[in-house]
Amino acid sequence: MESAAVSRFGLAGILLLLPLCSFARDITDSIGEQVRINDQPQRVVALIPSLAELTADLLDHSLEKIVGVSEFSDYPPALKKFASVGPYNRVSIEKIVSLRPDLVLASFNGNAKEQVAHLRELKIPVVVVKTDTFDEVEESMRLIGAALGRKEQGAAMAQAFRTGISKIKARGKTRTSVPKVMLQVGDSPLVVAGGENILNECLGAVGAENIYSDSRLSYPRPSVEDVLHRRPDAILVLQLSDSASSRASAARWDEFKKIPAVANSKVAIIADQGLLRPTLRMIEGLLLLEKRIWGEQ
Amino acid sequence: MNARLWRLYFLGLCTWIIAFVFALNFGIPADSPRDLISQLRFPRALLASAVGIGLSVAGAVLQALFSNPLCEPYTLGISSGAALGAVLAAALGINFIFFGITGSAFVGALLFGVILYFISRHRDTNNLGLLMAGVMLGFLGSSLVALWMALADPNGIQSALFWLLGDLSRARPRGAFFSLFAVLSLTLAAWGSWRKLDGLLMGEQDALTLGIPVPRVRTKMLILVSLLIAVCVSAAGMIGFIGLVIPHFARRAVGSLHQKLIPLCAIWGAAFLTFSDALSRSLFRPYELPVGVLTALLGAPLFLLVMFKRQGVK
């Protein structure tokens, strides 16, 4: 009698707990970490604007599953209204904990590693993603799709990305000349895209050569003298803030007529941030980059 | 006098407790779930107290050791060693014994401390010589940090940069208890030598005439202070101002005798840093201000006010 009661309650207990545990699953993130997350995460926090964008794209219309984003998450514009967890390079752990997320998405190079470690110590599931090469971007689409419980959407997006990239690469291979390009991301101090950077791969894909591809840094800070020495055929200023400051950065090269880029009026501004977004917007960014280097076709 | 002293201790303790309660209840999100308090705010307030105690006491001891009121925990360059360790670790991705930056900062601080120890053991070294050597080591360390920053990828060292400005957000429950325990033991050890510290106030020569073994005291204090600074700086980065000014306030209140001074420094330091950190977290949500900025912003005007008020009375 007693054992029957126990087993009945035991069974009831198991049945009650079943919905709680059956939906958890393990996922391996970009740095090889095993993360246990809900089958359909309902409270997602993205720690860097580009991942917020990727998440929004993959969730399609169910943005209500996002409960927090980092500062300056502005694309899609609807994200501006979401709770902020602070700037990506130093998020507020307190704020994240208070949002009670069941999935946190972090960037390997963007977010501080010890903050990610801290979140994991607090038993918050964090999926870390690398997006520094085309392959990694493709992989991150699959990974985040799987993490969000949208495996098919993730795979479809990755496939679209791969197709788009290979089309651009194919066009890049048909070019007869290889222009030397400098991709500027900031001035005073001058900051450019180096070799360890997805922008380097972008330039290669469209059939151009990054003049700082030999740098082992992702964002080296060369001197103007060195730029004069390397004689770029084109200088492209990536607009990260307002257009006035980008125009000023571009105009600063005017006095150096010895640079082929300046002599041939090949100093241009890229106002679109697609190149830095690990989403399908990167394809659009690449098309724009192509246009800036090779002109309309 | 005695009643006044107890009153000051009591007041300081009350302020600290109020600051602690404030720190537990305010932070970045407006509401305060319980696990947030126990996992994040409590260790953080505990660490702030420990570091406040450590830096103030280290400042007081160094000011006595060199009979120089401008000495502070960062004057001796030990903190630059910590900074160097932190930046190197962040840039190279090295993980020492405990949490990356904390562990390597501790190792860096100890390394510079050991160099200073050998300098202080040298028979030609007097107090001034040790002070100069410390200042030079500090310059060496900070220029190496600057060199690294000029050459390295900004991506990698960003977290070290935040750490340099003072950062209590690394607090962990066990680590905070350990820091508090270490700081309290070292503070007690320094307090035990209050007579010798009093003697040193008269200057090196007079202290020798009084029968105080100056070189030995110097070495002992150097070891104590190095450890104190290493514990504080590696756990919380470079939080300026406290080590310089809390001892001055305390000295104005109870005089220069270390038996009374050191406990008061400890209590006020803990209260001041706990309060400043709570403010730094709650003023501009969700941004966190570097706590070192806030301690100076709060403390410098306060200090000037007290100084001029006192001169006016004269």
Interface residues (C-beta under 8 A of the other chain):
Chain A: E71 S84 V85 G86 P87 N89 R90 S92 I93 E94 K95 V97 S98 L99 R100 N109 A112 K113 E114 Q115 A117 H118 E121 L122 E196 L217 S218 Y219
Chain B: G27 I28 P29 D31 S32 P33 D35 L36 Q39 L40 R41 F99 G100 I101 A152 D153 P154 N155 Q158 S159 F162 S169 R170 R172 R281 R285 P286 Y287 E288
